[in-house]
Amino acid sequence: MMAASDARTATGDRHDTRKAATTGLAVAAVGIVVFNISPFLNWVNPGGDADPRTGYETDSLVPFIAYLGLGLLIALVYARKLARRAQHRGLTLVSMAVGIAATIQCLAFALNPMGGLERGDGLSADMGVWVGVIGAALWAVGSAVLAKEVEGDDHDGRDHGTANHR
């Protein structure tokens, strides 16, 4: 009887030692860290004598998204360590989707600040919103760069014409 490793070699199914590049993960990590700084900054300014409000004071969704990003970053780093090719494609795509949603949420907030509409406050977007936009955009782009790595695929690159990818 042929050993399992001999059978895989005979059929061309050798264990691929390629690893996903860390560039996308690094960019996503920077974006997530920047986004996590934004809740501490002023997101809205009511004008007049009223004090500006931080992301924490403005909308509970802001810190929730930041903490979700930290959780996804920890999972991405963990997947980098454990996954056969240093990436889990599904997790990377989820991170990208949340980064895109965070970017859209920040842009919507910048265009029409929430939190004072029901009180009739004339709110204007402050610096924290723009820091959030930058962080979320970097998060989404970094995740997209990582997701496009062929190492996230669970098949041999020859099946899909990507054998010459690297």
VEXDREN-2710 file (C-alpha; in Angstrom, 1 decimal):
% VEXDREN-2710
k/r/px/py/pz
1/MET/0.0/0.0/0.0
2/MET/1.3/3.4/-1.0
3/ALA/1.9/6.0/1.8
4/ALA/-0.4/9.0/1.8
5/SER/2.5/11.4/1.0
6/ASP/3.5/9.2/-1.9
7/ALA/0.0/9.1/-3.2
8/ARG/-0.3/12.9/-3.1
9/THR/3.0/13.3/-4.9
10/ALA/2.0/10.7/-7.5
11/THR/-1.2/12.6/-8.3
12/GLY/0.5/16.0/-8.3
13/ASP/-1.2/17.2/-5.0
14/ARG/1.9/18.3/-3.2
15/HIS/1.6/20.4/-0.1
16/ASP/2.1/24.0/-1.3
17/THR/4.3/26.0/1.0
18/ARG/3.5/29.4/-0.5
19/LYS/2.2/32.0/2.0
20/ALA/0.1/35.1/1.4
21/ALA/2.0/38.3/1.4
22/THR/1.7/40.4/4.6
23/THR/1.2/43.7/2.7
24/GLY/-2.6/43.6/2.8
25/LEU/-2.7/42.5/6.4
26/ALA/-0.4/45.4/7.4
27/VAL/-2.4/48.0/5.5
28/ALA/-5.7/46.7/7.1
29/ALA/-4.0/46.7/10.5
30/VAL/-3.0/50.3/10.1
31/GLY/-6.5/51.2/9.0
32/ILE/-8.1/49.4/11.9
33/VAL/-5.8/51.1/14.4
34/VAL/-6.5/54.5/12.9
35/PHE/-10.2/53.8/12.9
36/ASN/-10.0/52.9/16.6
37/ILE/-8.4/56.3/17.4
38/SER/-11.4/58.1/15.8
39/PRO/-14.0/57.5/18.5
40/PHE/-11.8/59.4/20.9
41/LEU/-11.8/62.4/18.6
42/ASN/-14.6/65.0/18.1
43/TRP/-17.1/63.7/15.5
44/VAL/-19.6/66.6/15.6
45/ASN/-19.6/70.2/16.5
46/PRO/-22.9/71.7/17.5
47/GLY/-21.5/75.2/17.2
48/GLY/-22.1/78.1/19.5
49/ASP/-21.3/77.5/23.2
50/ALA/-22.0/73.8/23.1
51/ASP/-19.0/71.4/23.4
52/PRO/-18.1/69.1/20.5
53/ARG/-19.0/65.5/20.9
54/THR/-16.6/62.5/20.4
55/GLY/-17.5/59.4/18.5
56/TYR/-18.3/57.7/21.7
57/GLU/-20.8/60.4/22.7
58/THR/-22.3/60.8/19.2
59/ASP/-23.2/57.2/18.2
60/SER/-22.7/53.9/19.9
61/LEU/-22.2/52.3/16.4
62/VAL/-18.8/54.2/16.1
63/PRO/-17.0/52.3/18.9
64/PHE/-18.8/49.1/18.0
65/ILE/-17.4/49.1/14.5
66/ALA/-13.9/50.0/15.9
67/TYR/-14.1/47.0/18.3
68/LEU/-15.4/44.8/15.5
69/GLY/-12.3/45.8/13.5
70/LEU/-10.0/44.8/16.4
71/GLY/-11.7/41.4/16.6
72/LEU/-11.3/40.9/12.9
73/LEU/-7.7/41.9/13.0
74/ILE/-7.0/39.4/15.8
75/ALA/-8.7/36.7/13.7
76/LEU/-6.7/37.7/10.6
77/VAL/-3.5/37.5/12.5
78/TYR/-4.5/34.2/14.0
79/ALA/-5.5/32.8/10.5
80/ARG/-2.1/34.0/9.2
81/LYS/-0.4/31.8/11.8
82/LEU/-2.7/28.7/11.5
83/ALA/-4.0/28.6/7.9
84/ARG/-2.1/26.4/5.4
85/ARG/-1.2/29.4/3.2
86/ALA/-1.4/32.1/5.9
87/GLN/-4.8/33.3/4.9
88/HIS/-8.5/32.4/5.3
89/ARG/-10.3/33.8/2.3
90/GLY/-13.7/34.0/3.9
91/LEU/-12.5/35.9/6.9
92/THR/-10.5/38.3/4.7
93/LEU/-13.7/39.0/2.6
94/VAL/-15.7/39.6/5.8
95/SER/-13.0/42.1/7.0
96/MET/-13.2/43.8/3.6
97/ALA/-17.0/44.0/3.8
98/VAL/-16.9/45.5/7.3
99/GLY/-14.2/48.0/6.2
100/ILE/-16.4/49.1/3.3
101/ALA/-19.4/49.4/5.5
102/ALA/-17.4/51.5/8.0
103/THR/-16.2/53.8/5.2
104/ILE/-19.8/54.3/4.0
105/GLN/-21.1/54.9/7.5
106/CYS/-18.4/57.6/8.1
107/LEU/-19.0/59.2/4.8
108/ALA/-22.8/59.3/5.5
109/PHE/-22.0/60.8/8.9
110/ALA/-19.8/63.4/7.3
111/LEU/-22.5/64.5/4.9
112/ASN/-25.3/64.5/7.4
113/PRO/-24.1/64.2/11.0
114/MET/-26.4/62.1/13.2
115/GLY/-27.2/62.6/16.8
116/GLY/-28.6/66.1/16.9
117/LEU/-31.3/65.9/14.3
118/GLU/-34.0/64.9/16.7
119/ARG/-33.0/67.9/19.0
120/GLY/-32.7/70.3/16.1
121/ASP/-29.0/70.8/16.6
122/GLY/-27.2/72.2/13.6
123/LEU/-24.3/69.8/13.8
124/SER/-21.3/69.9/11.5
125/ALA/-18.8/67.0/11.0
126/ASP/-15.5/67.3/12.9
127/MET/-12.1/65.8/12.6
128/GLY/-12.9/62.4/14.1
129/VAL/-15.2/61.6/11.2
130/TRP/-12.5/62.2/8.6
131/VAL/-10.0/60.2/10.6
132/GLY/-12.6/57.4/10.6
133/VAL/-13.0/57.7/6.9
134/ILE/-9.2/57.4/6.3
135/GLY/-8.9/54.4/8.8
136/ALA/-11.9/52.6/7.3
137/ALA/-10.7/53.1/3.8
138/LEU/-7.3/51.7/4.6
139/TRP/-8.9/48.8/6.4
140/ALA/-11.1/48.0/3.4
141/VAL/-8.2/48.4/0.9
142/GLY/-5.8/46.3/3.0
143/SER/-8.4/43.5/3.3
144/ALA/-9.0/43.7/-0.5
145/VAL/-5.3/43.4/-1.2
146/LEU/-5.1/40.4/1.1
147/ALA/-8.2/38.8/-0.4
148/LYS/-6.8/38.9/-3.9
149/GLU/-3.8/36.8/-2.9
150/VAL/-4.1/33.5/-4.7
151/GLU/-2.9/31.8/-1.5
152/GLY/-6.4/32.3/-0.1
153/ASP/-7.8/29.9/-2.7
154/ASP/-8.4/26.3/-1.5
155/HIS/-7.3/24.8/-4.8
156/ASP/-4.3/24.3/-7.0
157/GLY/-3.6/27.5/-9.1
158/ARG/-3.4/25.4/-12.3
159/ASP/-7.1/24.8/-12.1
160/HIS/-7.9/28.4/-12.7
161/GLY/-5.0/29.6/-14.9
162/THR/-3.1/31.2/-12.0
163/ALA/-0.1/28.9/-11.9
164/ASN/2.1/31.8/-13.2
165/HIS/0.8/34.2/-10.6
166/ARG/4.1/34.3/-8.8
END
